[in-house]
Amino acid sequence: MAMCVCLSSPLTFPDFSCPQLSQSFLELQEIEVDQMDQYEKVEKIGEGTYGVVYKARDRVTNETIALKKIRLEQDDEGVPSTAIREISLLKEMQHGNIVRLMDVVHSEKRLYLVFEYLDLDLKKHMDTCPEFSKDPRMIKMFLYQILRGIAYCHSHRVLHRDLKPQNLLIDRRTNALKLADFGLARAFGIPVRTFTHEVVTLWYRAPEILLGSRQYSTPVDVWSVGCIFAEMVTQRPLFPGDSEIDELFKIFRTMGTPNEDTWPGVTSLPDFKNAFPKWPTKELGTVVPNLGSDGIDLLTKMLYLDPSRRITARSALKHEYFKDIGLVP
């Protein structure tokens, strides 16, 4: 199992000038749009953050796949070369808890990503199975798999930045959980609105991003997982803000308003205001009452406001909460 050392300093990324990556980039550039003939769209299954998603069939292998048509902000400019380079790197990401990127089809103004097909996500699962929150073993198994996938990605210097229950996909047969859309935020940015103009959810966004930090790193994903962990246990979102300031205030009402003692450097972040109300810290055990002491300890470490204190995905996998984890898909 590949694990990682998650860095709290800004990430460094591979040099795209190396021969192998340059060759990979050139190959992607040469793909003709008629390669789309290999894939037959079956039905539209969703409209996500980055574009339309179709259930499709690979005419060569007869395999069912997910076809993601990427929406480009500037249709007249075609596909940015930086995005192509980023996506070519993601094809190398191979892990049991990461949705596999199988192919990239690129034409002048279109980009299609071909992924393995999974028709259930964690949000749907929670919405349709209210008894899920009463199954601590399943919650633990899903959380472990999320952290395992994140640890792998962080070890490859890839962030997600937009983790939420909707992009955690579940294999119904095996209960394997896989992370979707990893690395797309770096390739395409996180739009303010989805393809259908819905506002992108802020509920899982880390406080350092909400406060305007440009130096964020791997802890932003761990924060998101902490929010998802609490939601699995309580069946309701932990911080359901409807604007950036509302999101921040919902976080502060529970975790306390940060200051230089609790989070050195916070007052220097672009969107921090000294006029923020000063809320005290609540006991997480009162907010997430159905979680035992080991679970509360892990959740607390995932939700430290100061990202430098937040537990890493790799360390979280070794936490006492998982001591009785047993077999995991």
One Martini backbone bead per residue (centre of mass of N, CA, C, O) as a GRO file, in nm:
protein
  329
    1MET     BB    1   0.092   0.039   0.026
    2ALA     BB    2   0.067   0.360  -0.051
    3MET     BB    3   0.228   0.626   0.106
    4CYS     BB    4   0.278   0.936   0.299
    5VAL     BB    5   0.402   1.271   0.304
    6CYS     BB    6   0.248   1.543   0.432
    7LEU     BB    7   0.253   1.872   0.340
    8SER     BB    8   0.233   2.213   0.472
    9SER     BB    9   0.364   2.315   0.243
   10PRO     BB   10   0.395   2.412  -0.052
   11LEU     BB   11   0.370   2.270  -0.344
   12THR     BB   12   0.550   2.062  -0.560
   13PHE     BB   13   0.606   2.011  -0.907
   14PRO     BB   14   0.666   1.869  -1.177
   15ASP     BB   15   0.869   1.861  -1.457
   16PHE     BB   16   0.753   1.913  -1.787
   17SER     BB   17   1.046   1.878  -1.941
   18CYS     BB   18   1.040   1.596  -1.943
   19PRO     BB   19   1.033   1.355  -2.182
   20GLN     BB   20   0.788   1.184  -2.097
   21LEU     BB   21   0.583   1.420  -2.066
   22SER     BB   22   0.616   1.545  -2.342
   23GLN     BB   23   0.520   1.297  -2.496
   24SER     BB   24   0.243   1.276  -2.362
   25PHE     BB   25   0.147   1.553  -2.455
   26LEU     BB   26   0.173   1.504  -2.762
   27GLU     BB   27  -0.022   1.270  -2.777
   28LEU     BB   28  -0.270   1.428  -2.683
   29GLN     BB   29  -0.262   1.644  -2.912
   30GLU     BB   30  -0.310   1.409  -3.146
   31ILE     BB   31  -0.587   1.359  -3.080
   32GLU     BB   32  -0.876   1.275  -3.228
   33VAL     BB   33  -1.215   1.321  -3.234
   34ASP     BB   34  -1.284   1.030  -3.362
   35GLN     BB   35  -1.235   0.874  -3.094
   36MET     BB   36  -1.533   0.904  -2.996
   37ASP     BB   37  -1.640   0.652  -3.153
   38GLN     BB   38  -1.567   0.449  -2.917
   39TYR     BB   39  -1.808   0.615  -2.778
   40GLU     BB   40  -2.131   0.546  -2.636
   41LYS     BB   41  -2.397   0.711  -2.551
   42VAL     BB   42  -2.660   0.648  -2.319
   43GLU     BB   43  -2.660   0.868  -2.068
   44LYS     BB   44  -2.742   1.116  -1.862
   45ILE     BB   45  -2.618   1.151  -1.506
   46GLY     BB   46  -2.485   1.451  -1.495
   47GLU     BB   47  -2.397   1.780  -1.334
   48GLY     BB   48  -2.110   1.911  -1.252
   49THR     BB   49  -1.853   2.115  -1.188
   50TYR     BB   50  -1.714   2.051  -1.499
   51GLY     BB   51  -1.977   1.896  -1.622
   52VAL     BB   52  -2.083   1.645  -1.818
   53VAL     BB   53  -2.230   1.320  -1.744
   54TYR     BB   54  -2.187   0.994  -1.889
   55LYS     BB   55  -2.317   0.712  -1.989
   56ALA     BB   56  -2.111   0.454  -2.142
   57ARG     BB   57  -1.967   0.282  -2.432
   58ASP     BB   58  -1.725   0.060  -2.525
   59ARG     BB   59  -1.693  -0.068  -2.843
   60VAL     BB   60  -1.444  -0.254  -2.796
   61THR     BB   61  -1.512  -0.382  -2.485
   62ASN     BB   62  -1.815  -0.324  -2.369
   63GLU     BB   63  -1.774  -0.115  -2.157
   64THR     BB   64  -1.869   0.062  -1.887
   65ILE     BB   65  -1.868   0.422  -1.874
   66ALA     BB   66  -1.745   0.744  -1.785
   67LEU     BB   67  -1.832   1.060  -1.939
   68LYS     BB   68  -1.645   1.366  -1.926
   69LYS     BB   69  -1.747   1.685  -2.007
   70ILE     BB   70  -1.560   1.964  -2.034
   71ARG     BB   71  -1.589   2.276  -1.926
   72LEU     BB   72  -1.511   2.579  -2.087
   73GLU     BB   73  -1.475   2.906  -2.021
   74GLN     BB   74  -1.312   2.936  -2.312
   75ASP     BB   75  -1.419   2.823  -2.602
   76ASP     BB   76  -1.228   2.991  -2.808
   77GLU     BB   77  -0.940   2.868  -2.675
   78GLY     BB   78  -0.968   2.600  -2.573
   79VAL     BB   79  -0.737   2.385  -2.443
   80PRO     BB   80  -0.534   2.404  -2.198
   81SER     BB   81  -0.212   2.299  -2.165
   82THR     BB   82  -0.209   2.269  -1.857
   83ALA     BB   83  -0.447   2.072  -1.842
   84ILE     BB   84  -0.323   1.848  -2.010
   85ARG     BB   85  -0.085   1.793  -1.825
   86GLU     BB   86  -0.239   1.724  -1.570
   87ILE     BB   87  -0.406   1.487  -1.691
   88SER     BB   88  -0.167   1.311  -1.778
   89LEU     BB   89  -0.083   1.256  -1.482
   90LEU     BB   90  -0.350   1.116  -1.377
   91LYS     BB   91  -0.310   0.845  -1.537
   92GLU     BB   92  -0.089   0.744  -1.315
   93MET     BB   93  -0.318   0.702  -1.111
   94GLN     BB   94  -0.297   0.404  -0.906
   95HIS     BB   95  -0.587   0.306  -0.710
   96GLY     BB   96  -0.840   0.154  -0.521
   97ASN     BB   97  -0.939   0.472  -0.415
   98ILE     BB   98  -0.942   0.553  -0.728
   99VAL     BB   99  -1.071   0.679  -0.994
  100ARG     BB  100  -1.023   0.572  -1.311
  101LEU     BB  101  -0.828   0.703  -1.568
  102MET     BB  102  -0.848   0.580  -1.903
  103ASP     BB  103  -0.904   0.851  -2.078
  104VAL     BB  104  -0.820   1.103  -2.337
  105VAL     BB  105  -1.018   1.340  -2.522
  106HIS     BB  106  -0.889   1.562  -2.779
  107SER     BB  107  -0.969   1.873  -2.900
  108GLU     BB  108  -0.973   2.192  -2.963
  109LYS     BB  109  -1.272   2.238  -2.775
  110ARG     BB  110  -1.240   1.948  -2.636
  111LEU     BB  111  -1.298   1.749  -2.326
  112TYR     BB  112  -1.254   1.404  -2.246
  113LEU     BB  113  -1.326   1.185  -1.974
  114VAL     BB  114  -1.237   0.846  -1.889
  115PHE     BB  115  -1.417   0.643  -1.664
  116GLU     BB  116  -1.503   0.455  -1.440
  117TYR     BB  117  -1.806   0.291  -1.343
  118LEU     BB  118  -2.022   0.451  -1.092
  119ASP     BB  119  -2.366   0.478  -0.944
  120LEU     BB  120  -2.256   0.547  -0.646
  121ASP     BB  121  -2.282   0.772  -0.377
  122LEU     BB  122  -2.261   0.895  -0.060
  123LYS     BB  123  -2.509   1.074  -0.070
  124LYS     BB  124  -2.711   0.868  -0.173
  125HIS     BB  125  -2.663   0.666   0.053
  126MET     BB  126  -2.753   0.854   0.288
  127ASP     BB  127  -3.040   0.926   0.171
  128THR     BB  128  -3.137   0.601   0.139
  129CYS     BB  129  -2.973   0.523   0.432
  130PRO     BB  130  -3.047   0.603   0.748
  131GLU     BB  131  -2.900   0.349   0.893
  132PHE     BB  132  -2.598   0.416   0.844
  133SER     BB  133  -2.543   0.590   1.113
  134LYS     BB  134  -2.580   0.297   1.281
  135ASP     BB  135  -2.292   0.200   1.129
  136PRO     BB  136  -1.979   0.210   1.246
  137ARG     BB  137  -1.830   0.010   1.060
  138MET     BB  138  -1.892   0.149   0.786
  139ILE     BB  139  -1.785   0.426   0.849
  140LYS     BB  140  -1.495   0.333   0.904
  141MET     BB  141  -1.444   0.204   0.626
  142PHE     BB  142  -1.487   0.458   0.457
  143LEU     BB  143  -1.283   0.646   0.595
  144TYR     BB  144  -1.034   0.474   0.538
  145GLN     BB  145  -1.055   0.492   0.226
  146ILE     BB  146  -1.035   0.792   0.197
  147LEU     BB  147  -0.754   0.820   0.335
  148ARG     BB  148  -0.603   0.630   0.144
  149GLY     BB  149  -0.646   0.795  -0.114
  150ILE     BB  150  -0.523   1.061  -0.010
  151ALA     BB  151  -0.243   0.962   0.066
  152TYR     BB  152  -0.165   0.889  -0.219
  153CYS     BB  153  -0.202   1.168  -0.352
  154HIS     BB  154  -0.014   1.328  -0.162
  155SER     BB  155   0.241   1.157  -0.242
  156HIS     BB  156   0.187   1.295  -0.550
  157ARG     BB  157   0.111   1.604  -0.524
  158VAL     BB  158  -0.214   1.577  -0.488
  159LEU     BB  159  -0.505   1.758  -0.492
  160HIS     BB  160  -0.842   1.835  -0.456
  161ARG     BB  161  -1.039   2.083  -0.296
  162ASP     BB  162  -1.351   1.918  -0.351
  163LEU     BB  163  -1.461   1.755  -0.122
  164LYS     BB  164  -1.746   1.525  -0.130
  165PRO     BB  165  -1.998   1.299  -0.131
  166GLN     BB  166  -2.042   1.315  -0.452
  167ASN     BB  167  -1.708   1.225  -0.494
  168LEU     BB  168  -1.790   0.943  -0.351
  169LEU     BB  169  -1.756   0.625  -0.466
  170ILE     BB  170  -1.955   0.316  -0.494
  171ASP     BB  171  -1.929  -0.029  -0.475
  172ARG     BB  172  -2.190  -0.242  -0.440
  173ARG     BB  173  -2.038  -0.523  -0.425
  174THR     BB  174  -1.775  -0.427  -0.215
  175ASN     BB  175  -1.758  -0.132  -0.074
  176ALA     BB  176  -1.591   0.035  -0.243
  177LEU     BB  177  -1.409   0.342  -0.221
  178LYS     BB  178  -1.398   0.633  -0.447
  179LEU     BB  179  -1.216   0.897  -0.579
  180ALA     BB  180  -1.325   1.185  -0.740
  181ASP     BB  181  -1.169   1.454  -0.909
  182PHE     BB  182  -0.877   1.436  -0.892
  183GLY     BB  183  -0.696   1.732  -0.993
  184LEU     BB  184  -0.908   1.928  -1.135
  185ALA     BB  185  -0.861   2.195  -0.984
  186ARG     BB  186  -0.578   2.244  -1.107
  187ALA     BB  187  -0.659   2.230  -1.409
  188PHE     BB  188  -0.954   2.424  -1.381
  189GLY     BB  189  -1.054   2.491  -1.127
  190ILE     BB  190  -1.294   2.642  -0.904
  191PRO     BB  191  -1.593   2.705  -0.954
  192VAL     BB  192  -1.868   2.887  -0.849
  193ARG     BB  193  -2.016   2.722  -1.072
  194THR     BB  194  -2.182   2.506  -1.228
  195PHE     BB  195  -2.300   2.395  -1.524
  196THR     BB  196  -2.605   2.476  -1.395
  197HIS     BB  197  -2.548   2.728  -1.188
  198GLU     BB  198  -2.471   2.615  -0.935
  199VAL     BB  199  -2.355   2.641  -0.632
  200VAL     BB  200  -2.075   2.567  -0.491
  201THR     BB  201  -1.997   2.404  -0.225
  202LEU     BB  202  -1.880   2.504   0.121
  203TRP     BB  203  -1.904   2.278   0.353
  204TYR     BB  204  -1.583   2.154   0.292
  205ARG     BB  205  -1.423   2.411   0.338
  206ALA     BB  206  -1.146   2.547   0.433
  207PRO     BB  207  -1.054   2.819   0.624
  208GLU     BB  208  -0.803   2.913   0.458
  209ILE     BB  209  -0.964   2.956   0.197
  210LEU     BB  210  -1.188   3.146   0.308
  211LEU     BB  211  -0.938   3.353   0.401
  212GLY     BB  212  -0.738   3.362   0.128
  213SER     BB  213  -0.532   3.156   0.097
  214ARG     BB  214  -0.230   3.064  -0.112
  215GLN     BB  215  -0.073   2.835   0.097
  216TYR     BB  216  -0.208   2.580   0.056
  217SER     BB  217  -0.265   2.226   0.133
  218THR     BB  218  -0.333   1.909   0.237
  219PRO     BB  219  -0.526   1.999   0.482
  220VAL     BB  220  -0.785   2.062   0.313
  221ASP     BB  221  -0.872   1.761   0.281
  222VAL     BB  222  -0.895   1.684   0.580
  223TRP     BB  223  -1.120   1.872   0.649
  224SER     BB  224  -1.331   1.750   0.459
  225VAL     BB  225  -1.329   1.471   0.596
  226GLY     BB  226  -1.430   1.564   0.868
  227CYS     BB  227  -1.707   1.659   0.765
  228ILE     BB  228  -1.790   1.380   0.651
  229PHE     BB  229  -1.770   1.218   0.907
  230ALA     BB  230  -1.989   1.371   1.068
  231GLU     BB  231  -2.216   1.318   0.855
  232MET     BB  232  -2.224   1.010   0.881
  233VAL     BB  233  -2.310   1.016   1.189
  234THR     BB  234  -2.565   1.246   1.169
  235GLN     BB  235  -2.700   1.310   0.875
  236ARG     BB  236  -2.552   1.599   0.870
  237PRO     BB  237  -2.422   1.882   0.810
  238LEU     BB  238  -2.187   2.067   0.983
  239PHE     BB  239  -2.134   2.331   0.760
  240PRO     BB  240  -2.416   2.492   0.614
  241GLY     BB  241  -2.331   2.721   0.413
  242ASP     BB  242  -2.445   3.011   0.188
  243SER     BB  243  -2.163   3.147   0.237
  244GLU     BB  244  -1.856   3.240   0.317
  245ILE     BB  245  -1.931   3.384   0.586
  246ASP     BB  246  -2.129   3.169   0.689
  247GLU     BB  247  -1.926   2.941   0.694
  248LEU     BB  248  -1.727   3.063   0.892
  249PHE     BB  249  -1.932   3.108   1.127
  250LYS     BB  250  -2.007   2.811   1.162
  251ILE     BB  251  -1.726   2.723   1.239
  252PHE     BB  252  -1.676   2.924   1.481
  253ARG     BB  253  -1.919   2.833   1.662
  254THR     BB  254  -1.764   2.555   1.714
  255MET     BB  255  -1.429   2.612   1.699
  256GLY     BB  256  -1.384   2.898   1.710
  257THR     BB  257  -1.229   3.193   1.710
  258PRO     BB  258  -0.951   3.289   1.577
  259ASN     BB  259  -0.606   3.347   1.673
  260GLU     BB  260  -0.271   3.387   1.739
  261ASP     BB  261  -0.276   3.151   1.948
  262THR     BB  262  -0.441   2.924   1.773
  263TRP     BB  263  -0.339   3.085   1.484
  264PRO     BB  264  -0.070   3.156   1.346
  265GLY     BB  265  -0.139   3.419   1.099
  266VAL     BB  266  -0.449   3.472   1.060
  267THR     BB  267  -0.455   3.797   1.060
  268SER     BB  268  -0.297   3.796   0.762
  269LEU     BB  269  -0.524   3.714   0.611
  270PRO     BB  270  -0.711   3.862   0.367
  271ASP     BB  271  -1.018   3.779   0.515
  272PHE     BB  272  -0.951   3.885   0.784
  273LYS     BB  273  -1.136   4.005   1.078
  274ASN     BB  274  -1.141   4.175   1.377
  275ALA     BB  275  -1.473   4.186   1.376
  276PHE     BB  276  -1.514   3.919   1.446
  277PRO     BB  277  -1.673   3.719   1.623
  278LYS     BB  278  -1.629   3.577   1.962
  279TRP     BB  279  -1.612   3.244   1.974
  280PRO     BB  280  -1.632   2.964   2.138
  281THR     BB  281  -1.549   2.646   2.210
  282LYS     BB  282  -1.675   2.341   2.139
  283GLU     BB  283  -1.776   2.032   2.206
  284LEU     BB  284  -1.781   1.777   1.982
  285GLY     BB  285  -1.954   1.571   2.148
  286THR     BB  286  -2.215   1.764   2.123
  287VAL     BB  287  -2.227   1.765   1.800
  288VAL     BB  288  -2.120   1.442   1.796
  289PRO     BB  289  -2.277   1.211   1.996
  290ASN     BB  290  -2.227   0.914   1.832
  291LEU     BB  291  -1.922   0.935   1.922
  292GLY     BB  292  -1.653   0.818   2.032
  293SER     BB  293  -1.353   0.903   2.168
  294ASP     BB  294  -1.175   0.827   1.923
  295GLY     BB  295  -1.344   0.978   1.712
  296ILE     BB  296  -1.323   1.260   1.841
  297ASP     BB  297  -1.017   1.281   1.828
  298LEU     BB  298  -0.991   1.261   1.522
  299LEU     BB  299  -1.182   1.492   1.445
  300THR     BB  300  -1.028   1.715   1.591
  301LYS     BB  301  -0.761   1.677   1.418
  302MET     BB  302  -0.911   1.749   1.142
  303LEU     BB  303  -1.041   2.043   1.278
  304TYR     BB  304  -0.820   2.222   1.284
  305LEU     BB  305  -0.773   2.541   1.202
  306ASP     BB  306  -0.478   2.489   1.203
  307PRO     BB  307  -0.310   2.334   0.951
  308SER     BB  308  -0.039   2.256   1.109
  309ARG     BB  309  -0.218   2.066   1.321
  310ARG     BB  310  -0.326   1.885   1.128
  311ILE     BB  311  -0.381   1.588   1.037
  312THR     BB  312  -0.275   1.340   0.851
  313ALA     BB  313  -0.364   1.087   0.654
  314ARG     BB  314  -0.146   0.889   0.745
  315SER     BB  315  -0.191   0.924   1.054
  316ALA     BB  316  -0.495   0.856   1.062
  317LEU     BB  317  -0.460   0.549   0.985
  318LYS     BB  318  -0.310   0.510   1.289
  319HIS     BB  319  -0.541   0.546   1.456
  320GLU     BB  320  -0.723   0.417   1.718
  321TYR     BB  321  -0.999   0.402   1.567
  322PHE     BB  322  -0.862   0.159   1.367
  323LYS     BB  323  -0.787  -0.102   1.543
  324ASP     BB  324  -1.079  -0.262   1.434
  325ILE     BB  325  -1.113  -0.270   1.114
  326GLY     BB  326  -1.011  -0.492   0.942
  327LEU     BB  327  -1.152  -0.556   0.654
  328VAL     BB  328  -1.072  -0.390   0.341
  329PRO     BB  329  -1.138  -0.325   0.005
   0.00000   0.00000   0.00000
